[in-house]
């Protein structure tokens, strides 16, 4: 297999858009490759293809995105927990700037 294709699988498995995801994907996929090629050398390419398809179909944000999503679900499930960030599209401006002008009438 071409090294460039393996790098795409590393990033897809770890999580696109973050350096941490790419590093975790590289470590995880290379560990899996080392283990599978010593134990089951004929299955490595099949597992790699299945891993890539599974990540693209079921976990498009990769492992890091899945962990972020799980953390968000856990935070919401705790009673009395408040979100630390504003919803998408809403900035947390003070009351004087919320109307769009610097002057208050």
N, C-alpha and C positions, 0 to 999 in steps of 0.2 A: 504494500500500500504506500502511496505517496505521503511524504511527511506533511505536505500542506493540507491534505484531507484530514489527517490525524489532528492537526492544529484546529481545524474547524470543529471537529468533534469535541476537543478539549473545551473550547469556548462555549459551544452549545450545551454541553453537559454541566459546566460550572455556572454559566449565566452570562448572557450577553450584556454589554454595557458597563460591566465593572471589572476592574483589574483583579479583584479578589476572586471573582467567579472564574476567570480564566485560569488563575493559578490553582484554585481548588480543582477545577476540571482537569488540568494537566496532571496534577498529583494523583487524583482518583482514577483517571483512565489509564495512566501508566502503571499504577499499582495493579489494576485489574488485568492489564496486558501481561505484566510479569507473572502474576499468579496463573492466569489461564494458559499462557504459552508453555509453562512448565508442567501443568496438570493435564490440560486438554488442548494441545496445539492446533488441532484441526477446527476447533470451535471458535477461535479468536475472531475471525472475520465475520462470522455469523452474529456473534455477540455484539461486536462493534456496530454492525449495521442495525441490529435490533435496538441497541442503546441510542443511536442517533435518531432513529424513527420514533422511538418512545419519548425521547426528550422533546423533539419537535412537535409531536402530536399532543402529549399530555402535560408537559412541563415546559412551555415555551420560554419561560424566564430562567430555566436551569435550576440548579441546586440552590444558589444564592437567592433567587427570586422565590423559590418554594419556601425557604427558611424565613424570608421576610413576610410572606403571606401567612405562614403559620404563626409567626410572632404577632402579626396584626390580629389574627383570629383569637389568639390567647389573650391579648390585651382587651379586646372587646368583650370577651366572655367573663372577665372579672367584674364583680359588682362594684360600682363606684369608680371604676377606672375612667379617666378622661383621655381623649386623644391629645397628643402633644403637638400635632400639626394641624393647620387649617385645611379644609377640603380643597380639592383641586379647583383652581380658578378663582379662589378667594384669598386675597392677601389680608393679613392681620394688621390693618391700619388703625390708627387711633380714631376716636370719634370725630375729630376735626377734619381728618383727611378722608373719611369714608364717603363723603358726598362728592368728592372729586375736586374740591377747591380748598385753598389754604385759609380762606376767610370764613368766619362763622357769622351768621346774621341773627 
